[in-house]
Amino acid sequence: MSIPEKSLAEWIHAETGRSGAKIEQSLSGGNANLTLRIGTDQGPLVLRTPPENSISPKAHRGIERESQVLSAIQGRVKVPDVIGWCEDSAVIGRPFLLVSHVDGISITETLPSTYPDSADSVNTLGEGLVDELAAIHQLPWQDIGLESFGNPANFLARQIERWREIRAQSSVRELPLVDSLAEWLQANLPAGGPVGLVHGDYHLDNTLSSPAQPELAAVIDWELATIGDPLSDLGLFLMFWGSNRLDPPGFPHVQAVTRRDGVMSRRELAQRWAQHTGWSLDKLDFYLCFAFWRLAAIVEGAYQLYVEGKVDSDYAKGLEHDVPALLAEAEAAATGEW
Protein backbone atom coordinates (compact mmCIF):
# COMPACT_ATOMS: atom_id res chain seq x y z
CA MET A 1 0.00 0.00 0.00
CA SER A 2 1.84 3.05 -1.26
CA ILE A 3 -0.50 6.04 -1.34
CA PRO A 4 1.07 9.53 -1.20
CA GLU A 5 -0.53 10.95 1.93
CA LYS A 6 0.56 14.54 1.30
CA SER A 7 -1.09 14.66 -2.13
CA LEU A 8 -4.21 12.94 -0.77
CA ALA A 9 -4.46 15.33 2.17
CA GLU A 10 -4.12 18.34 -0.13
CA TRP A 11 -6.89 17.07 -2.41
CA ILE A 12 -9.23 16.31 0.50
CA HIS A 13 -8.67 19.77 1.96
CA ALA A 14 -9.21 21.50 -1.38
CA GLU A 15 -12.34 19.51 -2.29
CA THR A 16 -14.02 19.05 1.09
CA GLY A 17 -12.47 21.56 3.48
CA ARG A 18 -11.39 18.78 5.81
CA SER A 19 -7.88 19.14 7.22
CA GLY A 20 -5.21 16.83 8.60
CA ALA A 21 -6.10 13.83 6.42
CA LYS A 22 -3.97 10.73 7.00
CA ILE A 23 -4.32 7.01 6.42
CA GLU A 24 -5.22 5.25 9.68
CA GLN A 25 -5.86 1.64 8.74
CA SER A 26 -6.92 -0.81 6.08
CA LEU A 27 -10.49 -2.05 6.43
CA SER A 28 -11.91 -5.41 5.43
CA GLY A 29 -14.22 -5.67 2.45
CA GLY A 30 -14.11 -7.80 -0.66
CA ASN A 31 -11.28 -9.16 -2.77
CA ALA A 32 -11.39 -6.58 -5.55
CA ASN A 33 -10.78 -3.15 -4.02
CA LEU A 34 -8.76 -1.42 -1.33
CA THR A 35 -10.73 0.15 1.54
CA LEU A 36 -8.94 2.54 3.90
CA ARG A 37 -10.00 4.53 6.94
CA ILE A 38 -8.83 8.12 6.56
CA GLY A 39 -8.56 10.24 9.69
CA THR A 40 -9.20 13.99 9.46
CA ASP A 41 -9.45 16.78 12.03
CA GLN A 42 -13.21 16.76 11.39
CA GLY A 43 -13.67 13.01 11.79
CA PRO A 44 -12.98 9.80 9.85
CA LEU A 45 -13.74 9.07 6.20
CA VAL A 46 -13.43 5.93 4.09
CA LEU A 47 -11.44 5.75 0.85
CA ARG A 48 -12.22 3.15 -1.81
CA THR A 49 -9.83 2.52 -4.70
CA PRO A 50 -8.63 -0.34 -6.93
CA PRO A 51 -5.54 -2.23 -5.72
CA GLU A 52 -2.23 -0.75 -6.80
CA ASN A 53 -1.27 -3.72 -8.98
CA SER A 54 -4.68 -4.42 -10.47
CA ILE A 55 -4.72 -6.86 -13.37
CA SER A 56 -7.36 -4.86 -15.26
CA PRO A 57 -6.73 -1.32 -16.57
CA LYS A 58 -10.48 -0.71 -16.12
CA ALA A 59 -10.49 -1.73 -12.47
CA HIS A 60 -11.53 1.75 -11.36
CA ARG A 61 -14.82 1.49 -13.26
CA GLY A 62 -16.37 -0.48 -10.42
CA ILE A 63 -15.52 2.26 -7.93
CA GLU A 64 -16.86 4.83 -10.40
CA ARG A 65 -20.15 2.89 -10.56
CA GLU A 66 -20.23 2.78 -6.79
CA SER A 67 -19.82 6.56 -6.67
CA GLN A 68 -22.64 7.08 -9.15
CA VAL A 69 -25.14 4.81 -7.46
CA LEU A 70 -24.35 5.98 -3.92
CA SER A 71 -24.76 9.61 -5.00
CA ALA A 72 -28.23 8.76 -6.32
CA ILE A 73 -29.53 6.72 -3.37
CA GLN A 74 -27.91 8.29 -0.29
CA GLY A 75 -30.52 9.43 2.18
CA ARG A 76 -33.07 6.99 0.74
CA VAL A 77 -31.63 3.72 2.06
CA LYS A 78 -28.88 2.79 4.52
CA VAL A 79 -25.66 3.57 2.65
CA PRO A 80 -22.61 5.78 3.25
CA ASP A 81 -22.76 9.33 1.90
CA VAL A 82 -20.49 10.27 -0.99
CA ILE A 83 -17.94 12.90 0.09
CA GLY A 84 -15.93 13.08 -3.13
CA TRP A 85 -14.95 11.28 -6.33
CA CYS A 86 -11.50 11.79 -7.84
CA GLU A 87 -10.80 10.58 -11.36
CA ASP A 88 -7.40 12.28 -11.54
CA SER A 89 -4.82 9.49 -11.23
CA ALA A 90 -2.14 12.08 -10.47
CA VAL A 91 -3.41 12.47 -6.89
CA ILE A 92 -2.72 8.96 -5.54
CA GLY A 93 -1.93 6.94 -8.67
CA ARG A 94 -5.47 5.80 -9.53
CA PRO A 95 -9.04 7.11 -9.16
CA PHE A 96 -10.67 6.90 -5.74
CA LEU A 97 -13.93 7.46 -3.90
CA LEU A 98 -14.37 9.10 -0.50
CA VAL A 99 -17.46 8.23 1.55
CA SER A 100 -18.65 8.92 5.06
CA HIS A 101 -17.46 6.60 7.81
CA VAL A 102 -20.20 4.36 9.20
CA ASP A 103 -19.70 2.99 12.70
CA GLY A 104 -20.33 -0.65 11.94
CA ILE A 105 -19.01 -4.20 11.93
CA SER A 106 -18.62 -6.50 8.92
CA ILE A 107 -19.91 -9.86 10.16
CA THR A 108 -18.48 -13.01 8.64
CA GLU A 109 -17.87 -16.13 10.72
CA THR A 110 -19.02 -15.08 14.22
CA LEU A 111 -21.46 -12.69 15.84
CA PRO A 112 -20.00 -9.68 17.66
CA SER A 113 -19.42 -10.27 21.37
CA THR A 114 -21.92 -7.48 22.13
CA TYR A 115 -24.78 -9.47 20.53
CA PRO A 116 -26.66 -12.27 22.28
CA ASP A 117 -25.16 -15.45 20.82
CA SER A 118 -28.51 -16.77 19.68
CA ALA A 119 -30.74 -17.55 16.74
CA ASP A 120 -32.80 -14.48 17.64
CA SER A 121 -29.81 -12.24 16.87
CA VAL A 122 -29.31 -13.92 13.50
CA ASN A 123 -33.01 -13.69 12.69
CA THR A 124 -33.07 -9.98 13.54
CA LEU A 125 -30.14 -9.44 11.17
CA GLY A 126 -31.84 -11.48 8.46
CA GLU A 127 -35.07 -9.53 8.72
CA GLY A 128 -33.21 -6.23 8.57
CA LEU A 129 -31.19 -7.36 5.57
CA VAL A 130 -34.17 -8.57 3.56
CA ASP A 131 -36.24 -5.48 4.46
CA GLU A 132 -33.43 -3.20 3.26
CA LEU A 133 -33.03 -5.26 0.09
CA ALA A 134 -36.73 -4.78 -0.63
CA ALA A 135 -36.35 -1.02 -0.05
CA ILE A 136 -33.40 -0.90 -2.48
CA HIS A 137 -35.38 -2.77 -5.12
CA GLN A 138 -38.30 -0.36 -4.83
CA LEU A 139 -36.24 2.81 -5.28
CA PRO A 140 -37.53 5.01 -8.14
CA TRP A 141 -34.37 4.49 -10.17
CA GLN A 142 -35.71 6.30 -13.23
CA ASP A 143 -36.28 9.48 -11.22
CA ILE A 144 -33.04 9.74 -9.24
CA GLY A 145 -30.43 9.85 -11.99
CA LEU A 146 -30.07 6.13 -12.68
CA GLU A 147 -32.20 5.92 -15.83
CA SER A 148 -29.05 5.25 -17.91
CA PHE A 149 -27.20 3.27 -15.26
CA GLY A 150 -27.72 -0.18 -16.79
CA ASN A 151 -29.42 -2.09 -19.56
CA PRO A 152 -32.26 -4.16 -18.09
CA ALA A 153 -33.26 -5.69 -21.44
CA ASN A 154 -32.53 -9.44 -21.44
CA PHE A 155 -30.56 -8.97 -18.22
CA LEU A 156 -30.60 -12.63 -17.18
CA ALA A 157 -30.03 -14.05 -20.65
CA ARG A 158 -27.01 -11.81 -21.21
CA GLN A 159 -25.49 -12.85 -17.89
CA ILE A 160 -25.90 -16.54 -18.67
CA GLU A 161 -24.47 -16.20 -22.16
CA ARG A 162 -21.56 -14.08 -20.96
CA TRP A 163 -20.35 -16.36 -18.18
CA ARG A 164 -20.95 -19.57 -20.13
CA GLU A 165 -18.80 -18.19 -22.94
CA ILE A 166 -16.05 -17.02 -20.58
CA ARG A 167 -15.81 -20.41 -18.94
CA ALA A 168 -15.79 -22.16 -22.32
CA GLN A 169 -12.86 -20.01 -23.42
CA SER A 170 -10.91 -20.34 -20.17
CA SER A 171 -10.89 -23.77 -18.56
CA VAL A 172 -8.43 -25.57 -16.31
CA ARG A 173 -10.61 -28.54 -15.28
CA GLU A 174 -13.75 -30.44 -16.22
CA LEU A 175 -16.92 -28.84 -14.81
CA PRO A 176 -19.77 -30.32 -16.87
CA LEU A 177 -22.44 -28.67 -14.69
CA VAL A 178 -21.38 -25.26 -16.01
CA ASP A 179 -22.78 -26.15 -19.43
CA SER A 180 -25.70 -28.35 -18.42
CA LEU A 181 -27.02 -25.84 -15.91
CA ALA A 182 -26.54 -22.99 -18.38
CA GLU A 183 -28.77 -24.90 -20.78
CA TRP A 184 -31.38 -25.40 -18.04
CA LEU A 185 -31.27 -21.72 -17.12
CA GLN A 186 -31.64 -20.62 -20.73
CA ALA A 187 -34.59 -22.97 -21.18
CA ASN A 188 -36.31 -21.71 -18.04
CA LEU A 189 -35.79 -17.95 -18.26
CA PRO A 190 -38.61 -16.08 -16.49
CA ALA A 191 -40.64 -13.86 -18.81
CA GLY A 192 -41.54 -10.31 -17.88
CA GLY A 193 -39.79 -10.13 -14.52
CA PRO A 194 -39.52 -6.94 -12.46
CA VAL A 195 -36.91 -4.25 -13.11
CA GLY A 196 -35.08 -2.30 -10.41
CA LEU A 197 -31.77 -1.34 -8.89
CA VAL A 198 -29.66 -4.45 -8.32
CA HIS A 199 -26.79 -4.42 -5.79
CA GLY A 200 -25.12 -7.36 -7.51
CA ASP A 201 -23.33 -8.85 -4.48
CA TYR A 202 -25.80 -8.59 -1.60
CA HIS A 203 -25.08 -10.70 1.46
CA LEU A 204 -24.20 -10.25 5.11
CA ASP A 205 -20.48 -9.83 4.43
CA ASN A 206 -21.17 -6.79 2.23
CA THR A 207 -23.05 -4.89 4.91
CA LEU A 208 -22.13 -3.22 8.17
CA SER A 209 -24.04 -3.97 11.35
CA SER A 210 -24.37 -1.92 14.51
CA PRO A 211 -21.58 -2.62 17.03
CA ALA A 212 -24.05 -2.56 19.93
CA GLN A 213 -27.02 -4.63 18.77
CA PRO A 214 -28.25 -6.80 15.88
CA GLU A 215 -29.18 -4.04 13.46
CA LEU A 216 -28.21 -3.15 9.90
CA ALA A 217 -26.07 0.00 9.76
CA ALA A 218 -25.22 0.27 6.04
CA VAL A 219 -25.06 -1.61 2.74
CA ILE A 220 -21.59 -1.31 1.20
CA ASP A 221 -19.59 -2.59 -1.83
CA TRP A 222 -21.76 -1.29 -4.69
CA GLU A 223 -19.24 -1.73 -7.52
CA LEU A 224 -21.36 -4.43 -9.24
CA ALA A 225 -24.63 -2.48 -9.06
CA THR A 226 -26.79 -2.13 -12.16
CA ILE A 227 -30.39 -1.93 -13.32
CA GLY A 228 -31.75 -5.42 -13.81
CA ASP A 229 -33.91 -8.12 -12.28
CA PRO A 230 -34.14 -7.63 -8.47
CA LEU A 231 -34.88 -11.31 -7.93
CA SER A 232 -31.27 -12.03 -8.90
CA ASP A 233 -30.26 -10.10 -5.76
CA LEU A 234 -32.74 -12.03 -3.64
CA GLY A 235 -31.42 -15.34 -4.97
CA LEU A 236 -27.85 -14.38 -4.12
CA PHE A 237 -28.80 -13.24 -0.62
CA LEU A 238 -30.72 -16.45 0.05
CA MET A 239 -27.98 -18.76 -1.26
CA PHE A 240 -25.69 -17.54 1.53
CA TRP A 241 -28.35 -18.03 4.17
CA GLY A 242 -28.37 -21.02 6.43
CA SER A 243 -28.83 -24.09 4.28
CA ASN A 244 -26.74 -27.10 5.29
CA ARG A 245 -27.50 -29.35 2.32
CA LEU A 246 -23.79 -29.74 1.60
CA ASP A 247 -21.20 -29.98 4.35
CA PRO A 248 -19.06 -28.05 3.85
CA PRO A 249 -20.91 -25.81 1.38
CA GLY A 250 -19.27 -23.38 -1.03
CA PHE A 251 -17.82 -20.42 0.87
CA PRO A 252 -18.74 -21.84 4.31
CA HIS A 253 -17.40 -18.80 6.16
CA VAL A 254 -19.92 -16.46 4.49
CA GLN A 255 -22.89 -18.32 5.94
CA ALA A 256 -21.29 -19.53 9.16
CA VAL A 257 -23.34 -17.33 11.52
CA THR A 258 -26.65 -18.54 10.08
CA ARG A 259 -25.90 -22.22 10.63
CA ARG A 260 -27.67 -22.86 13.91
CA ASP A 261 -30.96 -24.29 15.15
CA GLY A 262 -33.85 -21.85 15.20
CA VAL A 263 -32.67 -19.62 12.36
CA MET A 264 -35.44 -18.69 9.95
CA SER A 265 -35.49 -20.42 6.60
CA ARG A 266 -34.72 -19.09 3.15
CA ARG A 267 -38.40 -19.42 2.26
CA GLU A 268 -39.46 -17.31 5.24
CA LEU A 269 -37.04 -14.55 4.27
CA ALA A 270 -38.16 -14.72 0.64
CA GLN A 271 -41.78 -14.39 1.68
CA ARG A 272 -40.96 -11.33 3.77
CA TRP A 273 -39.29 -9.72 0.73
CA ALA A 274 -42.34 -10.53 -1.43
CA GLN A 275 -44.69 -8.96 1.11
CA HIS A 276 -42.70 -5.71 0.89
CA THR A 277 -42.34 -5.64 -2.90
CA GLY A 278 -45.51 -7.34 -4.10
CA TRP A 279 -43.47 -9.36 -6.60
CA SER A 280 -44.00 -13.06 -7.25
CA LEU A 281 -41.77 -15.84 -5.94
CA ASP A 282 -43.06 -18.40 -8.44
CA LYS A 283 -39.68 -18.67 -10.20
CA LEU A 284 -37.48 -18.60 -7.11
CA ASP A 285 -35.98 -22.01 -7.94
CA PHE A 286 -34.60 -20.44 -11.11
CA TYR A 287 -33.13 -17.45 -9.30
CA LEU A 288 -31.42 -19.58 -6.67
CA CYS A 289 -29.97 -21.83 -9.35
CA PHE A 290 -28.84 -18.76 -11.30
CA ALA A 291 -27.19 -17.26 -8.21
CA PHE A 292 -25.20 -20.41 -7.38
CA TRP A 293 -24.27 -21.04 -11.03
CA ARG A 294 -23.25 -17.45 -11.82
CA LEU A 295 -21.07 -17.15 -8.72
CA ALA A 296 -19.38 -20.46 -9.54
CA ALA A 297 -18.73 -19.31 -13.11
CA ILE A 298 -17.28 -16.00 -11.92
CA VAL A 299 -14.97 -17.26 -9.18
CA GLU A 300 -13.69 -20.16 -11.29
CA GLY A 301 -11.69 -17.40 -12.97
CA ALA A 302 -9.81 -16.81 -9.73
CA TYR A 303 -9.14 -20.55 -9.43
CA GLN A 304 -7.75 -20.53 -12.96
CA LEU A 305 -5.32 -17.77 -11.97
CA TYR A 306 -4.28 -19.89 -8.97
CA VAL A 307 -3.69 -22.99 -11.13
CA GLU A 308 -1.66 -20.90 -13.56
CA GLY A 309 0.46 -19.52 -10.70
CA LYS A 310 -0.67 -15.93 -11.17
CA VAL A 311 -2.20 -15.61 -7.71
CA ASP A 312 -1.52 -17.46 -4.47
CA SER A 313 -4.07 -17.02 -1.70
CA ASP A 314 -6.13 -19.22 0.60
CA TYR A 315 -9.26 -17.81 -1.06
CA ALA A 316 -8.16 -18.85 -4.55
CA LYS A 317 -6.86 -22.23 -3.37
CA GLY A 318 -10.16 -22.95 -1.60
CA LEU A 319 -12.04 -22.57 -4.86
CA GLU A 320 -10.91 -26.09 -5.77
CA HIS A 321 -13.75 -27.22 -3.48
CA ASP A 322 -15.98 -24.14 -3.45
CA VAL A 323 -16.76 -23.99 -7.18
CA PRO A 324 -17.95 -27.63 -7.49
CA ALA A 325 -19.92 -27.17 -4.26
CA LEU A 326 -21.65 -24.08 -5.65
CA LEU A 327 -22.51 -25.97 -8.84
CA ALA A 328 -23.94 -28.87 -6.82
CA GLU A 329 -26.11 -26.39 -4.90
CA ALA A 330 -27.21 -24.87 -8.21
CA GLU A 331 -28.25 -28.28 -9.50
CA ALA A 332 -30.27 -28.93 -6.34
CA ALA A 333 -31.95 -25.50 -6.53
CA ALA A 334 -33.08 -26.23 -10.08
CA THR A 335 -35.23 -29.05 -8.69
CA GLY A 336 -36.49 -27.10 -5.68
CA GLU A 337 -34.23 -28.83 -3.16
CA TRP A 338 -33.23 -25.84 -1.07
Helices and strands as residue ranges (DSSP letters): H 5-16, E 22-26, E 34-39, E 45-49, H 60-73, E 82-86, E 96-100, H 119-137, G 141-143, H 155-169, H 176-187, E 196-198, G 204-206, E 207-209, E 216-219, E 226-228, H 230-239, G 252-258, H 266-277, H 284-307, H 314-334
